[in-house]
């Protein structure tokens, strides 16, 4: 079993214990650039794989997002979709996400972070 699959199973078991099943796509920090001075994580959508899609965060909610595995610490945070940014022709430039309140509660340093997924 891959590291990402094992972490996903652990996250699902832990969250499930409080009656919420987390079901988002799991991505690795190795696919992102961290700009600490601006509190931003950036990745190109194509780097996340051909089957990447934002999924519902919980089985009982309509919020979509992803789970982010920090390869350095092993921690997993969840991020929810806030909005997309379009160019003048209506084409997608990028998508923005923010950490969920649960992730901020367990990791307060994430409070002001933004994740940007660039449509390359």
C-alpha positions as CSV (number, residue, x, y, z in Angstrom):
1,X,0.0,0.0,0.0
2,X,1.4,3.4,-0.9
3,X,2.1,6.1,1.7
4,X,-0.7,8.3,0.3
5,X,-3.2,5.4,0.6
6,X,-2.1,4.6,4.1
7,X,-2.4,8.2,5.2
8,X,-5.8,8.5,3.5
9,X,-7.0,5.4,5.4
10,X,-5.8,6.8,8.7
11,X,-7.4,10.2,8.1
12,X,-10.7,8.5,7.2
13,X,-10.6,6.4,10.3
14,X,-9.8,9.3,12.6
15,X,-12.4,11.7,11.2
16,X,-15.0,8.8,11.0
17,X,-14.7,8.6,14.8
18,X,-16.5,11.9,15.1
19,X,-19.3,10.9,12.7
20,X,-17.9,12.7,9.6
21,X,-16.3,10.7,6.9
22,X,-13.7,12.7,5.0
23,X,-13.6,11.7,1.3
24,X,-11.5,14.3,-0.6
25,X,-8.6,13.7,-3.1
26,X,-5.3,13.4,-1.3
27,X,-2.3,15.4,-2.8
28,X,1.3,15.5,-1.7
29,X,3.3,18.6,-0.7
30,X,6.0,17.4,-3.1
31,X,3.7,18.7,-5.9
32,X,3.6,22.2,-4.5
33,X,5.8,25.3,-4.1
34,X,5.6,26.8,-0.7
35,X,5.9,30.7,-0.6
36,X,6.2,31.1,3.2
37,X,6.5,34.9,3.1
38,X,3.1,35.2,1.4
39,X,1.6,32.1,3.1
40,X,0.7,30.5,-0.2
41,X,1.0,27.0,-1.6
42,X,1.0,26.8,-5.4
43,X,0.7,23.9,-7.8
44,X,-0.1,23.5,-11.5
45,X,-3.2,21.5,-12.0
46,X,-1.4,19.3,-14.6
47,X,1.1,18.3,-11.9
48,X,-1.7,16.8,-9.8
49,X,-2.4,14.2,-12.4
50,X,-4.9,13.6,-15.3
51,X,-7.6,12.3,-12.9
52,X,-7.3,15.0,-10.3
53,X,-10.6,16.6,-9.3
54,X,-11.8,18.5,-6.2
55,X,-14.3,16.2,-4.3
56,X,-16.7,16.6,-1.5
57,X,-14.9,17.1,1.8
58,X,-17.5,15.2,3.9
59,X,-20.2,12.7,3.1
60,X,-22.9,15.0,4.6
61,X,-21.9,18.4,3.0
62,X,-21.6,20.1,-0.4
63,X,-18.2,21.7,0.2
64,X,-15.5,20.5,-2.2
65,X,-11.8,20.5,-1.7
66,X,-8.8,18.3,-1.1
67,X,-6.6,16.8,1.5
68,X,-3.0,17.9,1.6
69,X,-0.2,15.6,2.9
70,X,2.8,17.4,4.3
71,X,5.6,15.0,3.3
72,X,8.0,16.6,5.8
73,X,5.8,16.3,8.9
74,X,3.3,13.6,7.9
75,X,0.4,15.8,8.8
76,X,-2.8,16.0,6.7
77,X,-4.8,19.2,6.4
78,X,-8.1,19.6,4.4
79,X,-8.7,22.6,2.1
80,X,-12.0,23.9,0.8
81,X,-12.7,25.6,-2.5
82,X,-13.3,29.3,-2.2
83,X,-13.4,30.6,-5.8
84,X,-12.0,30.5,-9.2
85,X,-10.3,33.3,-11.2
86,X,-11.1,33.7,-14.9
87,X,-9.4,35.8,-17.5
88,X,-11.2,38.3,-19.8
89,X,-12.3,35.6,-22.1
90,X,-13.8,33.5,-19.3
91,X,-11.1,30.9,-19.3
92,X,-10.0,29.5,-16.0
93,X,-6.7,31.0,-14.7
94,X,-6.6,29.4,-11.2
95,X,-8.6,28.0,-8.3
96,X,-8.2,29.1,-4.7
97,X,-8.6,27.1,-1.6
98,X,-8.4,27.8,2.2
99,X,-7.7,25.4,5.1
100,X,-10.8,24.1,6.9
101,X,-11.6,25.2,10.4
102,X,-10.6,21.7,11.6
103,X,-7.2,22.0,10.0
104,X,-6.7,25.5,11.4
105,X,-7.7,24.3,14.9
106,X,-5.1,21.5,14.8
107,X,-2.5,23.7,13.0
108,X,-3.0,27.4,13.8
109,X,-0.1,28.4,11.6
110,X,-2.3,27.6,8.6
111,X,-4.9,30.2,9.5
112,X,-3.9,32.8,6.8
113,X,-2.7,30.4,4.1
114,X,-4.1,30.2,0.6
115,X,-3.7,27.4,-1.9
116,X,-3.6,28.3,-5.6
117,X,-4.0,25.7,-8.3
118,X,-2.9,27.2,-11.6
119,X,-4.7,26.1,-14.8
120,X,-1.7,25.6,-17.1
